[in-house]
Amino acid sequence: MAQNKKTKKKFAKKLLHKYRMVILNEDTFEERFSFRLTRLNVFVAVGLSAIFLVAATTVLIAFTPLREYIPGYSSADLKEKATNLAYVSDSLQNVIRLNDQYLASIKDALTGEFDPEQLNRDSILSAPITDQEYEEINRIKADSLLREEVAQEDKYNILPTATDNINFSLFPPVKGTISDPYSIEDKHYAVDVVTARNSPIKSVADGRVIFAEWTAETGYVIIIEHSYGLLSAYKHNASLTKTQGDMVRAGEVIATAGNTGELTTGPHVHFELWNEGNPVDPTEYIDFN
């Protein structure tokens, strides 16, 4: 016991022992200035400096435009500017196309291949982009098979065109039998998929969790916002593995199937899919079997 007290006193004495730092002129050994310090002062100064550095870095990243240089971050103002630039570039392309057609008409008029009296810049707006001649092509068996293959690939595409689906597709949240299908007449804007209790429920696409809470009627509910104006909702879950604000990937487990809430009759997944604020039939875009 006495030894511990001596050790503590010795340690405290070392911390508080005073030292003098002297700055000398190397040539004349003249003392420029000096100051006293202790080990405790040094530790405190270093700690405060580290805290100040971390706080300053956080403020610079959070409240200054420097945050826009961080990979993966973009402000709302930057997105708006990018959208406006896209519209402007599209408009410029239309103007260039009209000018090219107008100049081509002038060229035809100068070479005598076009009547100058019919040359009118306003008529260019209603003219087709290019004048092409089409000839009838007989279909062959290989062409029909290719068309059928493309149609099958695009069967579960929720986007306007098949080309939009190159980097975006919907993942089945769970495999099982549909006990209650989508029905607008019955105001059942979802499909109920029967599955075993505590089965993993997966996100249909990349997105961010915008709601993950308990409700009296539908139990544990999780709603995810995806790209292209899509929302997916999963209800009557036994538990949730994600919270509001989390980023999820397609096929990542977000909950477990259950039978929670008042409006349920057994373990199943109540799955809803919304496109631009309108409910859609999930079976048209996802294969649950």
Number of C-alpha atoms within 10 A of each C-alpha: 6 7 8 9 10 11 12 12 12 12 12 13 12 13 15 14 12 13 11 10 10 11 13 13 10 8 6 7 9 10 11 9 10 11 9 10 14 15 16 15 14 12 12 12 12 12 12 12 12 12 12 12 12 12 12 12 11 13 12 13 15 12 9 10 10 10 16 14 10 9 7 6 9 12 10 9 9 11 11 11 11 12 12 12 12 12 12 12 12 12 12 12 12 13 11 12 15 18 14 12 18 18 13 12 21 18 13 15 16 12 9 10 11 14 12 13 7 10 15 12 13 10 10 16 13 7 11 9 11 7 7 7 5 6 6 5 6 6 8 8 8 9 11 10 11 11 11 12 12 11 12 11 11 17 14 18 19 21 17 8 10 15 11 13 16 8 6 17 19 19 18 20 26 24 17 16 14 18 10 13 15 20 13 12 7 7 8 14 20 24 23 22 23 20 20 16 16 16 19 20 23 20 26 25 24 20 21 20 23 15 17 23 13 18 14 10 14 18 21 24 23 25 23 26 20 20 11 12 12 19 24 22 21 27 28 29 29 21 20 18 12 17 15 14 13 13 14 21 14 18 17 16 18 24 26 23 27 25 21 24 19 12 12 18 9 14 21 30 32 22 21 21 23 18 15 10 10 11 18 19 18 23 16 11 19 18 16 16 10
